[in-house]
Amino acid sequence: MSETASDDAQLLDAWRGGDARAGEQLVRRHASRLRRFFANKVDAGADDLCQQTWAACIEARDRIEHDGASRSFASYLFAAARHRLINYYRQHQRQAQQFDPLVTSVAELGHGASANPSGALAQHERRAKLHEALRSLPLDAQIALELHYWEHLSVREIGDALGVPEGTIKARLARARQQLHQRLHPQA
């Protein structure tokens, strides 16, 4: 288990024991990661989705599993975030019955057309292109890549977050990298 995951486990245990500062420290530690997760997938509403995710964590703090070997607070947090995101799309999209995070991309849902990347991505054309390409992938492919490369979650933690086995995540990551490469280099 990484040092951060170990620290998170200690903070979670302290928070469960009534230490409100430990809970606040967990929020501070992961707030920017959670904000980035949503900002890469919705043009508006990221702050509300963050609040909903934190509220779910507060409500479930005594049920959050962390076993040291595979589960981490981060994998729980991103699983809760993904759940909130999928509910958001199902509530806000006309084609909600057809929404499938394994197939449907953010761009198809109408959230990629405005090319409204976050401040850091907007400053650099290459990053904007990457952001647009990521948004064109099926939602779960986008989430898997971002959790792996930007949030540095292990394959096991990503599997926990998405609710699928490690082998499935490895295959999804390989397929998502190939799809991303094709979108970034269509002539190659």
C-alpha positions in Angstrom: 0.0 0.0 0.0 1.4 3.4 -0.9 2.3 5.9 1.8 -0.7 8.2 0.8 -3.1 5.2 1.0 -1.6 4.3 4.4 -2.0 7.9 5.6 -5.6 7.9 4.2 -6.4 4.7 6.1 -5.1 6.3 9.4 -7.1 9.5 8.7 -10.2 7.5 7.9 -9.9 5.5 11.1 -9.4 8.7 13.1 -12.4 10.3 11.4 -14.5 7.3 12.2 -13.4 7.7 15.8 -14.8 11.2 15.9 -11.8 13.3 14.9 -13.4 15.9 12.6 -9.9 17.3 11.7 -8.9 14.0 10.2 -12.0 14.1 7.9 -11.2 17.7 6.9 -7.6 16.6 6.1 -9.0 13.8 3.8 -11.1 16.3 2.0 -8.2 18.8 1.6 -5.9 15.9 0.4 -8.4 14.8 -2.3 -10.4 17.9 -3.2 -8.4 19.0 -6.2 -8.3 15.4 -7.6 -12.1 15.1 -7.2 -12.6 18.6 -8.8 -10.4 17.6 -11.8 -12.3 14.3 -12.2 -15.6 16.2 -12.7 -14.2 19.2 -14.6 -12.9 16.8 -17.3 -16.4 15.4 -17.8 -19.0 18.2 -17.3 -19.0 21.8 -18.5 -21.0 23.0 -15.6 -22.0 21.4 -12.3 -18.6 20.0 -11.2 -18.8 21.8 -7.9 -22.2 20.4 -7.2 -21.0 16.9 -8.1 -18.0 17.3 -5.8 -20.3 18.3 -2.9 -22.6 15.4 -3.6 -19.7 13.0 -3.6 -18.3 14.4 -0.3 -21.8 14.2 1.2 -21.9 10.5 0.2 -18.5 9.9 1.8 -19.6 11.5 5.0 -22.8 9.5 5.1 -20.9 6.2 4.4 -17.7 6.9 6.3 -18.3 4.0 8.7 -18.9 1.6 5.7 -15.9 2.6 3.6 -13.7 -0.5 3.3 -10.0 -0.2 3.2 -8.0 -3.4 3.6 -4.5 -2.2 2.9 -3.9 -4.7 0.1 -6.3 -3.5 -2.5 -8.9 -1.0 -1.3 -8.0 2.6 -0.6 -10.0 5.7 0.3 -9.1 7.1 -3.2 -10.7 4.1 -4.9 -13.8 4.5 -2.8 -13.9 8.2 -3.5 -13.6 7.8 -7.3 -16.2 5.0 -7.2 -18.6 7.3 -5.5 -17.7 10.1 -7.9 -18.3 7.8 -10.9 -21.7 6.8 -9.4 -22.6 10.5 -9.0 -21.5 11.3 -12.6 -23.5 8.5 -14.1 -26.6 9.6 -12.2 -26.0 13.1 -13.3 -25.9 12.1 -17.0 -29.0 9.9 -16.6 -30.9 12.7 -15.0 -29.7 15.4 -17.5 -29.8 13.6 -20.8 -32.7 13.0 -23.1 -31.2 9.7 -24.2 -30.7 8.5 -20.6 -32.2 5.1 -21.3 -29.5 4.6 -24.0 -26.6 5.8 -21.8 -23.9 3.2 -21.3 -20.6 4.4 -19.7 -18.7 1.6 -21.6 -19.9 2.9 -24.9 -21.1 6.5 -24.6 -18.6 9.3 -24.5 -18.8 12.7 -22.9 -18.8 14.4 -26.3 -21.8 12.3 -27.4 -23.6 13.5 -24.3 -23.1 17.1 -25.5 -20.5 18.0 -23.0 -17.5 18.0 -25.4 -18.9 20.3 -28.1 -17.9 23.5 -26.3 -14.3 22.6 -25.8 -14.3 24.2 -22.4 -11.2 22.6 -20.8 -10.2 23.7 -17.4 -7.8 26.6 -17.0 -4.6 24.6 -17.1 -5.7 22.7 -20.2 -6.9 25.8 -22.0 -3.5 27.5 -21.8 -1.9 24.9 -24.0 -3.2 23.8 -27.4 -1.8 20.3 -27.0 -3.5 19.8 -23.7 -6.7 21.0 -25.1 -6.4 18.5 -27.9 -5.8 15.7 -25.3 -8.7 16.9 -23.3 -11.0 16.8 -26.3 -9.7 13.4 -27.3 -10.3 12.0 -23.8 -13.8 13.4 -23.9 -14.5 11.5 -27.1 -13.7 8.1 -25.5 -16.4 6.0 -23.8 -16.9 7.4 -20.3 -15.4 4.4 -18.4 -12.4 4.4 -20.8 -11.8 8.1 -20.0 -12.2 7.5 -16.3 -9.8 4.5 -16.3 -7.1 6.5 -18.2 -7.5 9.5 -15.9 -7.4 7.5 -12.7 -4.3 5.6 -13.9 -2.2 8.4 -15.4 -3.4 11.5 -13.5 -4.5 10.2 -10.2 -1.8 7.4 -10.1 -4.3 4.7 -8.9 -3.1 1.1 -9.3 -5.0 -1.3 -11.6 -6.5 -2.9 -8.5 -7.7 0.5 -7.2 -9.2 1.4 -10.5 -10.9 -2.0 -10.6 -12.4 -1.2 -7.1 -13.5 2.2 -8.3 -15.2 0.8 -11.5 -16.4 -2.4 -9.8 -14.6 -4.8 -12.2 -11.6 -7.3 -11.9 -8.0 -6.3 -12.4 -7.8 -8.2 -15.7 -10.7 -6.3 -17.1 -9.1 -3.0 -16.1 -5.8 -4.0 -17.9 -7.7 -4.8 -21.0 -9.7 -1.6 -20.8 -6.6 0.5 -20.3 -4.9 -1.1 -23.3 -8.0 -0.5 -25.5 -8.5 3.0 -24.2 -4.8 3.9 -24.9 -5.2 2.6 -28.4 -8.4 4.6 -28.9 -6.8 7.7 -27.5 -3.8 7.3 -29.8 -6.1 6.9 -32.8 -8.0 10.1 -31.9 -4.8 12.1 -31.3 -3.0 10.7 -34.5 -5.7 9.9 -37.0 -3.2 9.6 -39.9 -0.9 7.2 -38.1 
